[in-house]
Amino acid sequence: MTRQYDVIVAGGGPAGSAAATLLARAGASVLLLEAATLPHDKLCGEFLSPETVGVFQRLGVWPAIDALAPPRLTAARITARDGARWDAPFPAPGIGLSRYALDKLLFDHAGQVGADARQAARVTGVVGSLAEGFGVTWQAGNRAHAAEARVVLGAWGKRANLDRTLGRTFLSLDHPTFALKAHYHGPPIGRRVELHGFDGGYCGLAEIEGGRINLCLLAETRVLHACGGDPARLAAEVLPTNPALAAWLAHAARIHDRFLAISQIPFVRKAVVENDVLMLGDAAGLISPLAGNGMAMGLAAAEMVAPLVLDTLAGRRAAASLKATFSRQWHAHFDRRLRLGRLAQPLMLRPTMLGLGLRALRLVPPLGAALVANTRDSYVTSET
């Protein structure tokens, strides 16, 4: 007999686990499916902006996160290849925490509050609708499984096979960017996040728990091709073209045996609701990493969607209203920062433009304050 759930969440990252926690805690039957076996490292800047602390408190996980002693990060620094630099304080401290620790903590918490949380469970298909219900299939080891649900939430990240299954149009476009990540031991960088530009890309540094430094870079694909496709050669030859980054790398040592890498990163507009599946996190829209707001957006979207889904399960909201209201709220809260990120990112990829931009930010401080303010907020759940 096929198991029945109120909600199935595909993806056990921060957005998916947060949504599962909120729904299960409110009494909904929830199946949370995560393809990886946790803990599992993921390519990410591993900076959690200030507004995430409040979300973690509401989820009930802040004491556990605080116990990991993540460093409090209070400012950002951006540098250009010509030596230009801009420093900006955050309105409140953010934190540096590895996805290795964070994802498992949030996933386990969802299980503790009542979600049926399953690891190593790769979703292979989603069929149905909000009006008639959904069927979801997944693979765990050599076994195929199936379940039914009234609502499906998609939280599987930047791109996945499920995007192709659902016929999502962004997959037909070329996305000529890639990203690399590794942890380092290196000189302390203070309680700040650093972004260092080079020709065709930029590299972020942020301290995480245990005194390690997360190095994560985004660049145009041509940069890696010019290095023969070798990430280590890129790190050795391209990153030191920024003098601030060169000074740090000269005394740093990579911990990981290899870089984590992804390509074809889709910084384009995506549908927030696709075939009646409600998207969360990077599956809904990917913000430029320079904004440092991706995980905060995913967590905020989880808080946004949960009360709407609960209303639908209780019969207080029709399926059409669920889709329309969630889409409207999501775009109202996130479109501005997504557009700003898409506009600012090309500046980070061009050394001359970046240098000029950083000097302008230093000359006109309100411009920098507006940039920080408009790439983040403190989300308050509301009905519209």
N, C-alpha and C positions, 0 to 999 in steps of 0.2 A: 504494500500500500504506500502511495506517495505521501511523504510528510508534508503537512500544511503549515505555513507560517503567515504571520501578518506582513512581515517585511523581510526581504533578502537583501543584504548589502554585499556587493561584489567589490572587494578590495579592503584590506585591513591596515591601511596606513592611517595617519592622523585623522583625516576627514571621515573615513569609513568607520573606524573604531569609535570616534566621538559620537557619530550619528547612532550607531548600534547601542552605545551606552545610554544615551538620552531616551531612546525608544524603549529599550528593555527595562530601564528603571521606571518608566511610566506604565509598564504592564503589557507592552506589546510583545508578541512572540517574534523573535528576530534570529535569523541565520546570518552569521558573519563569515564570509569565505575569503581567505587570504592564500594566494598562490605560493608564497614563499614559506619556508620553515623559519620561524623566529627564534632567537634574534638573527637579523639579517641586515647587512650593510646596504645602504642605498645612496645613489648619487644625489647629493643635496648640499646646499650651503650650510645647513645645520645651525642656522641662526633663527631664533624664535623671537619675533618682535614684541614690544611691550604689551600689546593687547592680549597676547596669548596667556599671560599669567592669570588674568581674570577668568578666561575660559577653563583653564585647568582647575581653578578653584571651584567653579560651578560643576565641573565633571566629578569632582571629588578626588582628583589625582595629584593635586599640588603638593601635599606632604611627601608623597613618594618621589615626585620629581625633585623637590627641594633636598631630599635625603641623598640624591646623587651628586649634590654640590656642584651644579652647573655654574660656570662663571656668569656674573652679572655684567652685561655689556651696555655701556652708557653712551656710546658715540660711534660715529662713522667717520672714516677717512678715505678720500678718493685721491689718487695720484695719477699724473700723466707721465708719459715718457720724457717730456721736456723738463720735468721737475716741478711742475705746477701741482699744488695741493689744496684741498678743501677739507676742513673739519666741521662736523655738525653734531651737536648733542642730540640725544633722543629725549622725548618728553618724559620718559620713564625708562628704567632699565629693561632691556631684553635679556635673553639667556642664550648660552651656547650649549647645545646638547646633541649628542650623536643620534642618528636615526636607529642605530643598532640598539641603543637603550630605550629611546622614546617609543618606537613602534611596538616593541614587545610589552612595554609597560601599559600602553593604551589598549592594546589588543587583549591582554590578560584581564584588565579592569572590565572591559566589556563582558567577558565571560563571567567574571565575579558578580556582576549585577544582574545576570540572567540571560544574556545572549548565548545562543548556541554558536560558539566561536571555534572555527576549524581552520587549522593551518595545512599547508601543502595541499590545498584544495583549489585547483585551477578551473575557473568557470569557463565552460566551452560553448554555452549557448543560452540565449534569453529569447523567449517567444511569448507573445500575448499582449495584453493591454491593461490599462488601469480599469477599464470598464468590465473586462471579462476575466481578469486575473492573469498571472504569469506562470510559465513553466521555466525552470532554470536547471541546467545540467552542469555538472562539474566532474572533474577527474581527480581522484586521490590515489596515488600509486597506480596500480593496474586496474582499479575498479572505477566504473562509471556510476554516478549518483544522480538523482533527480529530486526536485522538490517544487512545491507550488507556493505562491505568495500573492497577496493583493497588491503589494507595492515592491518595486525593485529600485534600489539606489546604486548608481555606478560610481565607484571611487577607486578606479584601477590605475590612475596616474596619467602620465603625459600621452602615452599611446600604447595600445595593446591589441591583441587579436580580436577582442570583443568590439573594438571600434570598427574593424573591417566587417565583422558579423552584422553589426547594426547599420552598415552602409554610410558611415560618417564621411562627409565630403572633404574634410581637411586632409585625409590620407591621400587624396589625389594630387595634392600640391607638393612642390619641392620645398624642403626646409633646410637650407644650406648652413646649418649650425650644428655644433657638437659640444659636448661638455666632458670634462675629466675631473676626477676627485681622488684625493689621497690624504691620509693623516700624516702629520709630521711631528717630530720633536724639533723645536727651534727656539730662537730668542723670544721672550715674552713680547707681546704686541700691545700690552695695556688692555684696559677694559673697553675695547672698541672692535668694530668690524672694519676691515680694510678692503678696498677695491683698487687694484692697480691695473691701469690700462696699458695695452701694447697694440701694435698694428694688427687689426683684425680681431681683437678680443680683449677680455679683461679677466683678472684673476682675483678671487676673494680669499681672504684669510680671516678666520674666526676661531678663538679659543673655545674648546669644549671641555667636558668633564675629564679629570685626570691630567690636566695640564697639557693635553695635546692640542695641536693646531690643525684645523681642517682647511685644506687648500682645495678650492673648487673653481674651475675656470670655464668660461663660455667663449667660443670663438667661431669664426667662419670656417667652413670645412677646408677652404683653400690653405689655411694655416697648417693644418695637420698634413695635408697632401704635400706641402712644401718640405715637410720633415720626413717624407717617406712613410707616412702613416705611423710613425713611432712616437708615442706619448712621452717616453723618457727623453728622446732627442728634443722634442718641443720644450719640455721643462728645462733642459740644459741650455738650449740655444735661443729660444724666443722669449721666455719669461724674464731673463736677466736684461733684456733691452729696456726695461723700466728700472731706473736706478734704485728706487726705493725697494722694489721687489728683489733686485739683485743683491742688495745689502743684506736682506733677510735670508735669502736662499743660501748665501755663502756660509752661513752658520747653522743651517737646518739639515735634518736627515729624514728621509722618507721612511715611515714605519711599514706601510703596506708593501707587499712584494710587487704589486702592480697597481696601475691606476684603474679605477672604475671608469667606464666610458659609455656614453650614449650618443646617438646621432639623430639627425632628422627631428630636431626639437621644434614643435609646432607653436610658434608665437603668433597665432592667428585666432580670429573669432571662431568659437565653436558653438554648437547648439547646446543650451543648458538642459533641454529636455529632448531626448532622441528616442523615437519609437515608444514613447510614454515612460522611458527610464529617466529618472531624475539624476542629473550628474552633480558630483561634488568634487572639490579639490581641483587638481590639474586636469581631470577628465572633463571639467566644465570650462576651464579657461586657464591658461598658463601665463603668469605675469613674469616680466623680465626679472631675472635674479637680482639685478642692481637695486630693485625696490626692497628686497629682503622681506617680502610679505606673503610669500606663497603658502606656507603652512598656516599662517594666521587666517588667510582667506578660506582655506579648507575647513578649519575649525569653526570659523564664523558661519560658513554655509551649513555645517552640521546643526548648529544651533538654530539656524534659520528654517531648515526643512523639517526638523523634528516636530514642532507643534502643528505644522500644516498637515503632516502625515497622520498625526494622532487625531486631528479633527476629521480627516477623511475616514480613518478606521472606525471612528465613533459615529459616522453618518452625519456629521455636522457640516461636511464640505464635499461637494461633488468632485469627481475626477477632473473635470474641465477647470474648476476653480483651483484645485491643487496645482495643476500644471501652470496655469496663468499667473497665479499669485507667487509661486516660487520663482518663476522666470522673471517676473517684474521686480521682486525684491532683490534677486541676485544681481540683475543689471543695475538697479538703482544704487546698490552698495559698492559694486566692483568695477563698473564700466570706466569710471573716471581714472582710476589708478591703472587699469589695463592700458587705456589709451596713452596715459602719460609714460608708462613703461615702454610702450612701443615707439613713442616719439624720442625718448631719451636714449634708448639702447644704441641706435646708430652713432650717436655722439661718442659713446664709450668705445666704439670699434675703430674710430679714426683719431690718431694721436693729435693731429693739429687742432681738430675741432674740440677734442676733450680738453686740451690745454687752455684754449680760449674760453671754454665753458667754465672751467674751474676758476679762472681768474675773474670771470663775471660774477660768479657766486660769492667770491670773496669781496668784491667791490660793492655788491648789492645784497647784504645779508637777508633782507626780507624775501628775496627770490629763493634762497636756499631753504628758509623756514617754510615757505609755501610748498617746495618740492617734498620735504619730509612729511608735512601735514597731509598732502594730497595723495600719498601712497600708502596711507594706513588710517585706521580709525579704531575706536572702541565700539564694537558692534553691540547694540542693545536689541534684543528680540522684540519685534513689534508686529502687529497685524495691520495690513493695508488692504 
